[in-house]
Amino acid sequence: MLSVSEISRGVSQVIDFLPDATFAIDEAGRVIFWNQAMEELTGITSGEMLDGADYAYALPFYNKRRPMLVDLVLNPHVSMVADNYTAFTRCGDTIYAEGMALPADRLLWGKAGPIRDESGQ
């Protein structure tokens, strides 16, 4: 049987090598994953971003700290987030959106949803 740390390390490795730019935050809003594709997209390493709080993950995209799509997973009542996207759809607890972001006004498509353990937490 694998230990919790072995499982966590395995999950981290899977996320790190996903071809899509992927990051995750914990319930306190701190960055807990920032994969290689995200590093390539933003030019910011995971070492620089991990444990970043206070909307640090928004800086590479908007040049300011502000709520993003991922924040709606933790707080579905943050209405201003949806207003910042050109397309916005919810399907269960998964959110899909697209919008303009830095640098050079790139059109980005995103998907956000919770990651839960076996007990649904």
Biopython code that builds the backbone (N, CA, C, O; Angstrom):
import numpy as np
from Bio.PDB.StructureBuilder import StructureBuilder

atoms = [
    (1, "MET", "N", (0.844, -1.182, 0.000)),
    (1, "MET", "CA", (0.000, 0.000, 0.000)),
    (1, "MET", "C", (0.889, 1.244, 0.000)),
    (1, "MET", "O", (1.888, 1.302, 0.717)),
    (2, "LEU", "N", (0.523, 2.223, -0.797)),
    (2, "LEU", "CA", (1.290, 3.470, -0.890)),
    (2, "LEU", "C", (0.986, 4.384, 0.292)),
    (2, "LEU", "O", (-0.136, 4.422, 0.797)),
    (3, "SER", "N", (1.997, 5.111, 0.715)),
    (3, "SER", "CA", (1.793, 6.096, 1.775)),
    (3, "SER", "C", (1.171, 7.358, 1.177)),
    (3, "SER", "O", (1.175, 7.549, -0.039)),
    (4, "VAL", "N", (0.645, 8.204, 2.038)),
    (4, "VAL", "CA", (0.057, 9.466, 1.598)),
    (4, "VAL", "C", (1.090, 10.315, 0.863)),
    (4, "VAL", "O", (0.775, 10.933, -0.154)),
    (5, "SER", "N", (2.307, 10.349, 1.365)),
    (5, "SER", "CA", (3.340, 11.159, 0.703)),
    (5, "SER", "C", (3.692, 10.594, -0.666)),
    (5, "SER", "O", (3.973, 11.360, -1.588)),
    (6, "GLU", "N", (3.684, 9.263, -0.822)),
    (6, "GLU", "CA", (3.955, 8.660, -2.130)),
    (6, "GLU", "C", (2.839, 8.975, -3.118)),
    (6, "GLU", "O", (3.100, 9.256, -4.288)),
    (7, "ILE", "N", (1.610, 8.929, -2.651)),
    (7, "ILE", "CA", (0.474, 9.267, -3.510)),
    (7, "ILE", "C", (0.544, 10.726, -3.911)),
    (7, "ILE", "O", (0.355, 11.059, -5.081)),
    (8, "SER", "N", (0.814, 11.600, -2.952)),
    (8, "SER", "CA", (0.918, 13.031, -3.227)),
    (8, "SER", "C", (2.021, 13.312, -4.237)),
    (8, "SER", "O", (1.842, 14.112, -5.155)),
    (9, "ARG", "N", (3.154, 12.655, -4.063)),
    (9, "ARG", "CA", (4.277, 12.837, -4.989)),
    (9, "ARG", "C", (3.895, 12.354, -6.392)),
    (9, "ARG", "O", (4.246, 12.986, -7.388)),
    (10, "GLY", "N", (3.175, 11.232, -6.463)),
    (10, "GLY", "CA", (2.728, 10.703, -7.751)),
    (10, "GLY", "C", (1.758, 11.643, -8.447)),
    (10, "GLY", "O", (1.866, 11.870, -9.652)),
    (11, "VAL", "N", (0.814, 12.190, -7.695)),
    (11, "VAL", "CA", (-0.135, 13.148, -8.260)),
    (11, "VAL", "C", (0.605, 14.387, -8.763)),
    (11, "VAL", "O", (0.310, 14.890, -9.847)),
    (12, "SER", "N", (1.549, 14.870, -7.993)),
    (12, "SER", "CA", (2.337, 16.043, -8.397)),
    (12, "SER", "C", (3.062, 15.781, -9.708)),
    (12, "SER", "O", (3.111, 16.651, -10.579)),
    (13, "GLN", "N", (3.624, 14.587, -9.852)),
    (13, "GLN", "CA", (4.351, 14.260, -11.079)),
    (13, "GLN", "C", (3.417, 14.192, -12.276)),
    (13, "GLN", "O", (3.769, 14.651, -13.363)),
    (14, "VAL", "N", (2.233, 13.626, -12.090)),
    (14, "VAL", "CA", (1.258, 13.565, -13.178)),
    (14, "VAL", "C", (0.864, 14.977, -13.605)),
    (14, "VAL", "O", (0.869, 15.287, -14.796)),
    (15, "ILE", "N", (0.527, 15.823, -12.654)),
    (15, "ILE", "CA", (0.132, 17.202, -12.969)),
    (15, "ILE", "C", (1.272, 17.951, -13.636)),
    (15, "ILE", "O", (1.051, 18.713, -14.577)),
    (16, "ASP", "N", (2.487, 17.739, -13.156)),
    (16, "ASP", "CA", (3.631, 18.458, -13.702)),
    (16, "ASP", "C", (3.835, 18.162, -15.181)),
    (16, "ASP", "O", (4.272, 19.039, -15.926)),
    (17, "PHE", "N", (3.529, 16.946, -15.621)),
    (17, "PHE", "CA", (3.786, 16.575, -17.008)),
    (17, "PHE", "C", (2.554, 16.616, -17.904)),
    (17, "PHE", "O", (2.616, 16.167, -19.049)),
    (18, "LEU", "N", (1.431, 17.146, -17.406)),
    (18, "LEU", "CA", (0.272, 17.341, -18.270)),
    (18, "LEU", "C", (0.650, 18.313, -19.392)),
    (18, "LEU", "O", (1.397, 19.261, -19.153)),
    (19, "PRO", "N", (0.150, 18.093, -20.599)),
    (19, "PRO", "CA", (0.482, 19.016, -21.696)),
    (19, "PRO", "C", (-0.219, 20.366, -21.578)),
    (19, "PRO", "O", (0.220, 21.345, -22.182)),
    (20, "ASP", "N", (-1.304, 20.426, -20.807)),
    (20, "ASP", "CA", (-2.033, 21.683, -20.619)),
    (20, "ASP", "C", (-1.485, 22.447, -19.424)),
    (20, "ASP", "O", (-1.140, 21.860, -18.399)),
    (21, "ALA", "N", (-1.412, 23.755, -19.568)),
    (21, "ALA", "CA", (-0.987, 24.605, -18.452)),
    (21, "ALA", "C", (-1.988, 24.419, -17.312)),
    (21, "ALA", "O", (-3.182, 24.674, -17.472)),
    (22, "THR", "N", (-1.482, 23.970, -16.157)),
    (22, "THR", "CA", (-2.349, 23.607, -15.047)),
    (22, "THR", "C", (-1.782, 24.115, -13.740)),
    (22, "THR", "O", (-0.589, 23.978, -13.470)),
    (23, "PHE", "N", (-2.653, 24.708, -12.924)),
    (23, "PHE", "CA", (-2.255, 25.051, -11.569)),
    (23, "PHE", "C", (-3.414, 24.761, -10.640)),
    (23, "PHE", "O", (-4.559, 24.632, -11.072)),
    (24, "ALA", "N", (-3.105, 24.661, -9.366)),
    (24, "ALA", "CA", (-4.132, 24.397, -8.360)),
    (24, "ALA", "C", (-3.843, 25.242, -7.134)),
    (24, "ALA", "O", (-2.697, 25.568, -6.827)),
    (25, "ILE", "N", (-4.925, 25.585, -6.444)),
    (25, "ILE", "CA", (-4.800, 26.306, -5.182)),
    (25, "ILE", "C", (-5.478, 25.478, -4.093)),
    (25, "ILE", "O", (-6.348, 24.653, -4.372)),
    (26, "ASP", "N", (-5.068, 25.713, -2.857)),
    (26, "ASP", "CA", (-5.713, 25.034, -1.737)),
    (26, "ASP", "C", (-6.888, 25.879, -1.247)),
    (26, "ASP", "O", (-7.199, 26.921, -1.825)),
    (27, "GLU", "N", (-7.533, 25.423, -0.183)),
    (27, "GLU", "CA", (-8.708, 26.133, 0.324)),
    (27, "GLU", "C", (-8.401, 27.525, 0.842)),
    (27, "GLU", "O", (-9.302, 28.355, 0.963)),
    (28, "ALA", "N", (-7.129, 27.790, 1.151)),
    (28, "ALA", "CA", (-6.730, 29.122, 1.608)),
    (28, "ALA", "C", (-6.330, 30.025, 0.435)),
    (28, "ALA", "O", (-5.989, 31.189, 0.644)),
    (29, "GLY", "N", (-6.370, 29.500, -0.793)),
    (29, "GLY", "CA", (-6.019, 30.303, -1.960)),
    (29, "GLY", "C", (-4.532, 30.323, -2.270)),
    (29, "GLY", "O", (-4.083, 31.139, -3.075)),
    (30, "ARG", "N", (-3.755, 29.432, -1.642)),
    (30, "ARG", "CA", (-2.316, 29.348, -1.919)),
    (30, "ARG", "C", (-2.066, 28.384, -3.071)),
    (30, "ARG", "O", (-2.733, 27.354, -3.176)),
    (31, "VAL", "N", (-1.117, 28.709, -3.928)),
    (31, "VAL", "CA", (-0.773, 27.852, -5.063)),
    (31, "VAL", "C", (-0.080, 26.593, -4.545)),
    (31, "VAL", "O", (0.923, 26.671, -3.836)),
    (32, "ILE", "N", (-0.634, 25.415, -4.914)),
    (32, "ILE", "CA", (-0.037, 24.152, -4.495)),
    (32, "ILE", "C", (0.524, 23.354, -5.673)),
    (32, "ILE", "O", (1.355, 22.470, -5.466)),
    (33, "PHE", "N", (0.095, 23.643, -6.895)),
    (33, "PHE", "CA", (0.650, 23.049, -8.110)),
    (33, "PHE", "C", (0.796, 24.138, -9.160)),
    (33, "PHE", "O", (-0.065, 25.007, -9.296)),
    (34, "TRP", "N", (1.890, 24.079, -9.893)),
    (34, "TRP", "CA", (2.148, 24.991, -11.018)),
    (34, "TRP", "C", (3.005, 24.167, -11.968)),
    (34, "TRP", "O", (4.210, 24.043, -11.753)),
    (35, "ASN", "N", (2.410, 23.604, -13.011)),
    (35, "ASN", "CA", (3.139, 22.617, -13.801)),
    (35, "ASN", "C", (4.072, 23.236, -14.842)),
    (35, "ASN", "O", (4.124, 24.453, -15.021)),
    (36, "GLN", "N", (4.812, 22.346, -15.524)),
    (36, "GLN", "CA", (5.800, 22.803, -16.507)),
    (36, "GLN", "C", (5.166, 23.589, -17.639)),
    (36, "GLN", "O", (5.734, 24.579, -18.102)),
    (37, "ALA", "N", (3.983, 23.156, -18.095)),
    (37, "ALA", "CA", (3.303, 23.892, -19.164)),
    (37, "ALA", "C", (2.913, 25.291, -18.698)),
    (37, "ALA", "O", (2.924, 26.233, -19.491)),
    (38, "MET", "N", (2.568, 25.432, -17.421)),
    (38, "MET", "CA", (2.259, 26.760, -16.866)),
    (38, "MET", "C", (3.519, 27.605, -16.818)),
    (38, "MET", "O", (3.472, 28.806, -17.085)),
    (39, "GLU", "N", (4.640, 26.991, -16.481)),
    (39, "GLU", "CA", (5.921, 27.712, -16.491)),
    (39, "GLU", "C", (6.226, 28.237, -17.892)),
    (39, "GLU", "O", (6.650, 29.381, -18.053)),
    (40, "GLU", "N", (6.008, 27.389, -18.911)),
    (40, "GLU", "CA", (6.260, 27.798, -20.298)),
    (40, "GLU", "C", (5.317, 28.920, -20.729)),
    (40, "GLU", "O", (5.732, 29.857, -21.412)),
    (41, "LEU", "N", (4.059, 28.824, -20.332)),
    (41, "LEU", "CA", (3.071, 29.834, -20.705)),
    (41, "LEU", "C", (3.370, 31.188, -20.075)),
    (41, "LEU", "O", (3.259, 32.224, -20.729)),
    (42, "THR", "N", (3.752, 31.172, -18.791)),
    (42, "THR", "CA", (3.887, 32.428, -18.038)),
    (42, "THR", "C", (5.319, 32.923, -17.876)),
    (42, "THR", "O", (5.544, 34.106, -17.622)),
    (43, "GLY", "N", (6.297, 32.009, -18.023)),
    (43, "GLY", "CA", (7.680, 32.381, -17.758)),
    (43, "GLY", "C", (8.009, 32.420, -16.275)),
    (43, "GLY", "O", (9.082, 32.887, -15.893)),
    (44, "ILE", "N", (7.102, 31.938, -15.437)),
    (44, "ILE", "CA", (7.309, 31.928, -13.992)),
    (44, "ILE", "C", (7.448, 30.480, -13.534)),
    (44, "ILE", "O", (6.596, 29.645, -13.838)),
    (45, "THR", "N", (8.514, 30.187, -12.808)),
    (45, "THR", "CA", (8.757, 28.818, -12.368)),
    (45, "THR", "C", (7.832, 28.436, -11.222)),
    (45, "THR", "O", (7.268, 29.291, -10.538)),
    (46, "SER", "N", (7.693, 27.138, -11.033)),
    (46, "SER", "CA", (6.876, 26.666, -9.921)),
    (46, "SER", "C", (7.486, 27.096, -8.593)),
    (46, "SER", "O", (6.760, 27.402, -7.648)),
    (47, "GLY", "N", (8.810, 27.122, -8.513)),
    (47, "GLY", "CA", (9.466, 27.567, -7.285)),
    (47, "GLY", "C", (9.109, 28.998, -6.915)),
    (47, "GLY", "O", (9.012, 29.337, -5.736)),
    (48, "GLU", "N", (8.916, 29.831, -7.925)),
    (48, "GLU", "CA", (8.535, 31.222, -7.675)),
    (48, "GLU", "C", (7.060, 31.337, -7.290)),
    (48, "GLU", "O", (6.682, 32.242, -6.546)),
    (49, "MET", "N", (6.225, 30.423, -7.793)),
    (49, "MET", "CA", (4.782, 30.566, -7.598)),
    (49, "MET", "C", (4.242, 29.749, -6.433)),
    (49, "MET", "O", (3.263, 30.162, -5.812)),
    (50, "LEU", "N", (4.841, 28.604, -6.112)),
    (50, "LEU", "CA", (4.298, 27.762, -5.047)),
    (50, "LEU", "C", (4.198, 28.521, -3.732)),
    (50, "LEU", "O", (5.097, 29.280, -3.370)),
    (51, "ASP", "N", (3.122, 28.312, -3.041)),
    (51, "ASP", "CA", (2.765, 28.978, -1.788)),
    (51, "ASP", "C", (2.373, 30.439, -1.986)),
    (51, "ASP", "O", (2.104, 31.143, -1.013)),
    (52, "GLY", "N", (2.339, 30.901, -3.234)),
    (52, "GLY", "CA", (1.898, 32.267, -3.512)),
    (52, "GLY", "C", (0.437, 32.410, -3.102)),
    (52, "GLY", "O", (-0.391, 31.560, -3.430)),
    (53, "ALA", "N", (0.130, 33.459, -2.403)),
    (53, "ALA", "CA", (-1.234, 33.705, -1.922)),
    (53, "ALA", "C", (-1.692, 35.075, -2.392)),
    (53, "ALA", "O", (-0.995, 35.744, -3.155)),
    (54, "ASP", "N", (-2.847, 35.485, -1.942)),
    (54, "ASP", "CA", (-3.398, 36.804, -2.263)),
    (54, "ASP", "C", (-3.465, 37.013, -3.777)),
    (54, "ASP", "O", (-3.044, 38.049, -4.293)),
    (55, "TYR", "N", (-4.004, 36.004, -4.482)),
    (55, "TYR", "CA", (-4.195, 36.056, -5.937)),
    (55, "TYR", "C", (-2.892, 36.192, -6.721)),
    (55, "TYR", "O", (-2.892, 36.764, -7.811)),
    (56, "ALA", "N", (-1.789, 35.682, -6.190)),
    (56, "ALA", "CA", (-0.493, 35.755, -6.891)),
    (56, "ALA", "C", (-0.567, 35.105, -8.263)),
    (56, "ALA", "O", (0.122, 35.539, -9.187)),
    (57, "TYR", "N", (-1.380, 34.084, -8.413)),
    (57, "TYR", "CA", (-1.497, 33.365, -9.689)),
    (57, "TYR", "C", (-2.126, 34.211, -10.789)),
    (57, "TYR", "O", (-2.034, 33.847, -11.961)),
    (58, "ALA", "N", (-2.752, 35.312, -10.452)),
    (58, "ALA", "CA", (-3.345, 36.196, -11.460)),
    (58, "ALA", "C", (-2.323, 37.154, -12.069)),
    (58, "ALA", "O", (-2.536, 37.668, -13.167)),
    (59, "LEU", "N", (-1.223, 37.397, -11.369)),
    (59, "LEU", "CA", (-0.226, 38.371, -11.845)),
    (59, "LEU", "C", (0.283, 38.100, -13.255)),
    (59, "LEU", "O", (0.356, 39.042, -14.044)),
    (60, "PRO", "N", (0.640, 36.867, -13.621)),
    (60, "PRO", "CA", (1.144, 36.643, -14.976)),
    (60, "PRO", "C", (0.102, 36.880, -16.062)),
    (60, "PRO", "O", (0.457, 37.135, -17.213)),
    (61, "PHE", "N", (-1.159, 36.798, -15.715)),
    (61, "PHE", "CA", (-2.226, 36.929, -16.707)),
    (61, "PHE", "C", (-2.826, 38.325, -16.781)),
    (61, "PHE", "O", (-3.267, 38.750, -17.848)),
    (62, "TYR", "N", (-2.849, 39.043, -15.663)),
    (62, "TYR", "CA", (-3.540, 40.328, -15.617)),
    (62, "TYR", "C", (-2.686, 41.457, -15.070)),
    (62, "TYR", "O", (-3.132, 42.602, -14.995)),
    (63, "ASN", "N", (-1.453, 41.134, -14.687)),
    (63, "ASN", "CA", (-0.531, 42.130, -14.152)),
    (63, "ASN", "C", (-1.089, 42.802, -12.883)),
    (63, "ASN", "O", (-0.699, 43.914, -12.530)),
    (64, "LYS", "N", (-1.995, 42.107, -12.223)),
    (64, "LYS", "CA", (-2.522, 42.566, -10.939)),
    (64, "LYS", "C", (-3.130, 41.372, -10.211)),
    (64, "LYS", "O", (-3.462, 40.357, -10.825)),
    (65, "ARG", "N", (-3.269, 41.506, -8.914)),
    (65, "ARG", "CA", (-3.887, 40.465, -8.093)),
    (65, "ARG", "C", (-5.402, 40.649, -8.141)),
    (65, "ARG", "O", (-5.932, 41.706, -7.801)),
    (66, "ARG", "N", (-6.072, 39.599, -8.567)),
    (66, "ARG", "CA", (-7.525, 39.653, -8.669)),
    (66, "ARG", "C", (-8.077, 38.241, -8.740)),
    (66, "ARG", "O", (-7.347, 37.312, -9.084)),
    (67, "PRO", "N", (-9.356, 38.062, -8.420)),
    (67, "PRO", "CA", (-9.943, 36.730, -8.537)),
    (67, "PRO", "C", (-9.921, 36.249, -9.986)),
    (67, "PRO", "O", (-10.015, 37.034, -10.930)),
    (68, "MET", "N", (-9.794, 34.935, -10.125)),
    (68, "MET", "CA", (-9.816, 34.302, -11.439)),
    (68, "MET", "C", (-10.829, 33.153, -11.414)),
    (68, "MET", "O", (-11.500, 32.926, -10.407)),
    (69, "LEU", "N", (-10.925, 32.455, -12.503)),
    (69, "LEU", "CA", (-11.862, 31.352, -12.634)),
    (69, "LEU", "C", (-11.736, 30.353, -11.489)),
    (69, "LEU", "O", (-12.746, 29.889, -10.959)),
    (70, "VAL", "N", (-10.515, 30.020, -11.104)),
    (70, "VAL", "CA", (-10.291, 29.050, -10.032)),
    (70, "VAL", "C", (-10.937, 29.499, -8.720)),
    (70, "VAL", "O", (-11.306, 28.658, -7.900)),
    (71, "ASP", "N", (-11.076, 30.773, -8.515)),
    (71, "ASP", "CA", (-11.670, 31.275, -7.275)),
    (71, "ASP", "C", (-13.158, 30.955, -7.164)),
    (71, "ASP", "O", (-13.707, 30.900, -6.063)),
    (72, "LEU", "N", (-13.803, 30.747, -8.299)),
    (72, "LEU", "CA", (-15.214, 30.379, -8.264)),
    (72, "LEU", "C", (-15.429, 28.962, -7.741)),
    (72, "LEU", "O", (-16.527, 28.620, -7.302)),
    (73, "VAL", "N", (-14.385, 28.142, -7.786)),
    (73, "VAL", "CA", (-14.497, 26.794, -7.226)),
    (73, "VAL", "C", (-14.622, 26.878, -5.714)),
    (73, "VAL", "O", (-15.415, 26.158, -5.106)),
    (74, "LEU", "N", (-13.839, 27.757, -5.112)),
    (74, "LEU", "CA", (-13.878, 27.921, -3.657)),
    (74, "LEU", "C", (-15.036, 28.779, -3.199)),
    (74, "LEU", "O", (-15.587, 28.556, -2.120)),
    (75, "ASN", "N", (-15.409, 29.752, -3.999)),
    (75, "ASN", "CA", (-16.465, 30.678, -3.635)),
    (75, "ASN", "C", (-17.344, 30.936, -4.858)),
    (75, "ASN", "O", (-17.084, 31.873, -5.613)),
    (76, "PRO", "N", (-18.374, 30.125, -5.064)),
    (76, "PRO", "CA", (-19.204, 30.253, -6.260)),
    (76, "PRO", "C", (-19.984, 31.560, -6.357)),
    (76, "PRO", "O", (-20.626, 31.823, -7.373)),
    (77, "HIS", "N", (-19.932, 32.377, -5.313)),
    (77, "HIS", "CA", (-20.700, 33.616, -5.303)),
    (77, "HIS", "C", (-19.872, 34.838, -5.672)),
    (77, "HIS", "O", (-20.349, 35.965, -5.544)),
    (78, "VAL", "N", (-18.643, 34.636, -6.126)),
    (78, "VAL", "CA", (-17.808, 35.757, -6.558)),
    (78, "VAL", "C", (-18.282, 36.146, -7.954)),
    (78, "VAL", "O", (-17.813, 35.593, -8.948)),
    (79, "SER", "N", (-19.192, 37.078, -8.027)),
    (79, "SER", "CA", (-19.841, 37.405, -9.301)),
    (79, "SER", "C", (-18.919, 38.140, -10.265)),
    (79, "SER", "O", (-19.031, 37.958, -11.477)),
    (80, "MET", "N", (-18.021, 38.957, -9.760)),
    (80, "MET", "CA", (-17.178, 39.752, -10.665)),
    (80, "MET", "C", (-16.271, 38.891, -11.523)),
    (80, "MET", "O", (-15.839, 39.341, -12.584)),
    (81, "VAL", "N", (-15.965, 37.669, -11.105)),
    (81, "VAL", "CA", (-15.088, 36.815, -11.894)),
    (81, "VAL", "C", (-15.722, 36.493, -13.232)),
    (81, "VAL", "O", (-15.065, 36.625, -14.264)),
    (82, "ALA", "N", (-16.970, 36.077, -13.247)),
    (82, "ALA", "CA", (-17.653, 35.723, -14.492)),
    (82, "ALA", "C", (-17.713, 36.903, -15.453)),
    (82, "ALA", "O", (-17.686, 36.709, -16.669)),
    (83, "ASP", "N", (-17.793, 38.109, -14.932)),
    (83, "ASP", "CA", (-17.865, 39.300, -15.781)),
    (83, "ASP", "C", (-16.575, 39.559, -16.544)),
    (83, "ASP", "O", (-16.575, 40.333, -17.501)),
    (84, "ASN", "N", (-15.470, 38.925, -16.138)),
    (84, "ASN", "CA", (-14.177, 39.153, -16.775)),
    (84, "ASN", "C", (-13.901, 38.215, -17.946)),
    (84, "ASN", "O", (-12.805, 38.241, -18.505)),
    (85, "TYR", "N", (-14.861, 37.397, -18.324)),
    (85, "TYR", "CA", (-14.654, 36.419, -19.393)),
    (85, "TYR", "C", (-15.650, 36.655, -20.523)),
    (85, "TYR", "O", (-16.786, 37.067, -20.291)),
    (86, "THR", "N", (-15.202, 36.384, -21.760)),
    (86, "THR", "CA", (-16.061, 36.585, -22.919)),
    (86, "THR", "C", (-17.052, 35.442, -23.095)),
    (86, "THR", "O", (-18.126, 35.631, -23.665)),
    (87, "ALA", "N", (-16.696, 34.261, -22.608)),
    (87, "ALA", "CA", (-17.597, 33.113, -22.608)),
    (87, "ALA", "C", (-17.476, 32.449, -21.249)),
    (87, "ALA", "O", (-16.377, 32.327, -20.708)),
    (88, "PHE", "N", (-18.600, 32.018, -20.697)),
    (88, "PHE", "CA", (-18.602, 31.483, -19.351)),
    (88, "PHE", "C", (-19.734, 30.471, -19.233)),
    (88, "PHE", "O", (-20.887, 30.786, -19.525)),
    (89, "THR", "N", (-19.399, 29.245, -18.801)),
    (89, "THR", "CA", (-20.396, 28.189, -18.670)),
    (89, "THR", "C", (-20.092, 27.336, -17.449)),
    (89, "THR", "O", (-18.931, 27.048, -17.155)),
    (90, "ARG", "N", (-21.143, 26.932, -16.736)),
    (90, "ARG", "CA", (-21.014, 25.980, -15.630)),
    (90, "ARG", "C", (-21.665, 24.672, -16.044)),
    (90, "ARG", "O", (-22.719, 24.655, -16.679)),
    (91, "CYS", "N", (-21.021, 23.589, -15.673)),
    (91, "CYS", "CA", (-21.582, 22.253, -15.886)),
    (91, "CYS", "C", (-21.314, 21.481, -14.597)),
    (91, "CYS", "O", (-20.215, 20.964, -14.395)),
    (92, "GLY", "N", (-22.313, 21.406, -13.733)),
    (92, "GLY", "CA", (-22.110, 20.830, -12.409)),
    (92, "GLY", "C", (-21.180, 21.718, -11.613)),
    (92, "GLY", "O", (-21.416, 22.920, -11.497)),
    (93, "ASP", "N", (-20.122, 21.140, -11.062)),
    (93, "ASP", "CA", (-19.165, 21.960, -10.311)),
    (93, "ASP", "C", (-17.924, 22.300, -11.128)),
    (93, "ASP", "O", (-16.912, 22.736, -10.580)),
    (94, "THR", "N", (-18.008, 22.098, -12.453)),
    (94, "THR", "CA", (-16.912, 22.467, -13.351)),
    (94, "THR", "C", (-17.299, 23.736, -14.097)),
    (94, "THR", "O", (-18.442, 23.900, -14.525)),
    (95, "ILE", "N", (-16.333, 24.625, -14.245)),
    (95, "ILE", "CA", (-16.564, 25.921, -14.881)),
    (95, "ILE", "C", (-15.653, 26.028, -16.103)),
    (95, "ILE", "O", (-14.468, 25.704, -16.029)),
    (96, "TYR", "N", (-16.206, 26.480, -17.221)),
    (96, "TYR", "CA", (-15.457, 26.682, -18.467)),
    (96, "TYR", "C", (-15.559, 28.156, -18.830)),
    (96, "TYR", "O", (-16.620, 28.765, -18.687)),
    (97, "ALA", "N", (-14.458, 28.726, -19.299)),
    (97, "ALA", "CA", (-14.509, 30.138, -19.688)),
    (97, "ALA", "C", (-13.387, 30.446, -20.661)),
    (97, "ALA", "O", (-12.409, 29.707, -20.766)),
    (98, "GLU", "N", (-13.548, 31.545, -21.364)),
    (98, "GLU", "CA", (-12.461, 32.077, -22.171)),
    (98, "GLU", "C", (-12.439, 33.582, -21.992)),
    (98, "GLU", "O", (-13.462, 34.211, -21.720)),
    (99, "GLY", "N", (-11.255, 34.142, -22.150)),
    (99, "GLY", "CA", (-11.104, 35.579, -21.978)),
    (99, "GLY", "C", (-9.723, 36.033, -22.396)),
    (99, "GLY", "O", (-8.852, 35.215, -22.693)),
    (100, "MET", "N", (-9.530, 37.317, -22.417)),
    (100, "MET", "CA", (-8.262, 37.907, -22.825)),
    (100, "MET", "C", (-7.342, 38.021, -21.617)),
    (100, "MET", "O", (-7.783, 38.322, -20.508)),
    (101, "ALA", "N", (-6.049, 37.773, -21.852)),
    (101, "ALA", "CA", (-5.059, 37.856, -20.783)),
    (101, "ALA", "C", (-3.734, 38.312, -21.363)),
    (101, "ALA", "O", (-3.543, 38.321, -22.579)),
    (102, "LEU", "N", (-2.829, 38.688, -20.486)),
    (102, "LEU", "CA", (-1.480, 39.087, -20.884)),
    (102, "LEU", "C", (-0.680, 37.839, -21.212)),
    (102, "LEU", "O", (-1.115, 36.749, -20.840)),
    (103, "PRO", "N", (0.435, 37.922, -21.868)),
    (103, "PRO", "CA", (0.921, 39.085, -22.597)),
    (103, "PRO", "C", (0.263, 39.194, -23.973)),
    (103, "PRO", "O", (-0.264, 38.219, -24.508)),
    (104, "ALA", "N", (0.304, 40.330, -24.494)),
    (104, "ALA", "CA", (-0.191, 40.621, -25.847)),
    (104, "ALA", "C", (-1.636, 40.193, -26.069)),
    (104, "ALA", "O", (-1.995, 39.706, -27.141)),
    (105, "ASP", "N", (-2.452, 40.379, -25.049)),
    (105, "ASP", "CA", (-3.878, 40.085, -25.174)),
    (105, "ASP", "C", (-4.150, 38.731, -25.822)),
    (105, "ASP", "O", (-4.803, 38.648, -26.862)),
    (106, "ARG", "N", (-3.647, 37.683, -25.200)),
    (106, "ARG", "CA", (-3.909, 36.320, -25.674)),
    (106, "ARG", "C", (-5.326, 35.924, -25.293)),
    (106, "ARG", "O", (-5.816, 36.292, -24.225)),
    (107, "LEU", "N", (-5.973, 35.182, -26.156)),
    (107, "LEU", "CA", (-7.255, 34.599, -25.833)),
    (107, "LEU", "C", (-6.975, 33.242, -25.195)),
    (107, "LEU", "O", (-6.399, 32.359, -25.830)),
    (108, "LEU", "N", (-7.382, 33.081, -23.944)),
    (108, "LEU", "CA", (-7.160, 31.841, -23.226)),
    (108, "LEU", "C", (-8.478, 31.165, -22.914)),
    (108, "LEU", "O", (-9.475, 31.826, -22.625)),
    (109, "TRP", "N", (-8.476, 29.852, -22.973)),
    (109, "TRP", "CA", (-9.621, 29.045, -22.580)),
    (109, "TRP", "C", (-9.237, 28.329, -21.312)),
    (109, "TRP", "O", (-8.132, 27.795, -21.214)),
    (110, "GLY", "N", (-10.125, 28.304, -20.337)),
    (110, "GLY", "CA", (-9.811, 27.652, -19.079)),
    (110, "GLY", "C", (-10.947, 26.794, -18.575)),
    (110, "GLY", "O", (-12.107, 26.941, -18.960)),
    (111, "LYS", "N", (-10.560, 25.896, -17.698)),
    (111, "LYS", "CA", (-11.508, 24.994, -17.053)),
    (111, "LYS", "C", (-11.098, 24.904, -15.594)),
    (111, "LYS", "O", (-9.918, 24.725, -15.293)),
    (112, "ALA", "N", (-12.050, 25.024, -14.692)),
    (112, "ALA", "CA", (-11.747, 24.959, -13.262)),
    (112, "ALA", "C", (-12.763, 24.057, -12.571)),
    (112, "ALA", "O", (-13.954, 24.067, -12.880)),
    (113, "GLY", "N", (-12.256, 23.296, -11.646)),
    (113, "GLY", "CA", (-13.127, 22.417, -10.873)),
    (113, "GLY", "C", (-12.388, 21.922, -9.643)),
    (113, "GLY", "O", (-11.164, 22.032, -9.562)),
    (114, "PRO", "N", (-13.118, 21.384, -8.696)),
    (114, "PRO", "CA", (-12.495, 20.908, -7.462)),
    (114, "PRO", "C", (-11.776, 19.580, -7.658)),
    (114, "PRO", "O", (-12.138, 18.789, -8.530)),
    (115, "ILE", "N", (-10.767, 19.344, -6.851)),
    (115, "ILE", "CA", (-10.117, 18.045, -6.741)),
    (115, "ILE", "C", (-10.502, 17.531, -5.358)),
    (115, "ILE", "O", (-10.228, 18.182, -4.349)),
    (116, "ARG", "N", (-11.134, 16.367, -5.313)),
    (116, "ARG", "CA", (-11.657, 15.853, -4.049)),
    (116, "ARG", "C", (-10.984, 14.540, -3.670)),
    (116, "ARG", "O", (-10.495, 13.798, -4.521)),
    (117, "ASP", "N", (-10.975, 14.279, -2.366)),
    (117, "ASP", "CA", (-10.503, 12.988, -1.880)),
    (117, "ASP", "C", (-11.650, 11.984, -1.891)),
    (117, "ASP", "O", (-12.755, 12.302, -2.330)),
    (118, "GLU", "N", (-11.388, 10.777, -1.410)),
    (118, "GLU", "CA", (-12.397, 9.709, -1.439)),
    (118, "GLU", "C", (-13.656, 10.058, -0.655)),
    (118, "GLU", "O", (-14.736, 9.558, -0.968)),
    (119, "SER", "N", (-13.531, 10.911, 0.359)),
    (119, "SER", "CA", (-14.701, 11.273, 1.157)),
    (119, "SER", "C", (-15.449, 12.483, 0.603)),
    (119, "SER", "O", (-16.418, 12.942, 1.208)),
    (120, "GLY", "N", (-15.008, 13.001, -0.540)),
    (120, "GLY", "CA", (-15.701, 14.127, -1.152)),
    (120, "GLY", "C", (-15.226, 15.490, -0.690)),
    (120, "GLY", "O", (-15.803, 16.507, -1.074)),
    (121, "GLN", "N", (-14.185, 15.530, 0.127)),
    (121, "GLN", "CA", (-13.646, 16.800, 0.610)),
    (121, "GLN", "C", (-12.708, 17.402, -0.418)),
    (121, "GLN", "O", (-12.153, 18.477, -0.193)),
]
sb = StructureBuilder()
sb.init_structure("model")
sb.init_model(0)
sb.init_chain("A")
sb.init_seg("    ")
for serial, (resi, resn, name, xyz) in enumerate(atoms, 1):
    if name == "N":
        sb.init_residue(resn, " ", resi, " ")
    sb.init_atom(name, np.array(xyz, "f"), 0.0, 1.0, " ", f" {name:<3s}", serial, name[0])
structure = sb.get_structure()
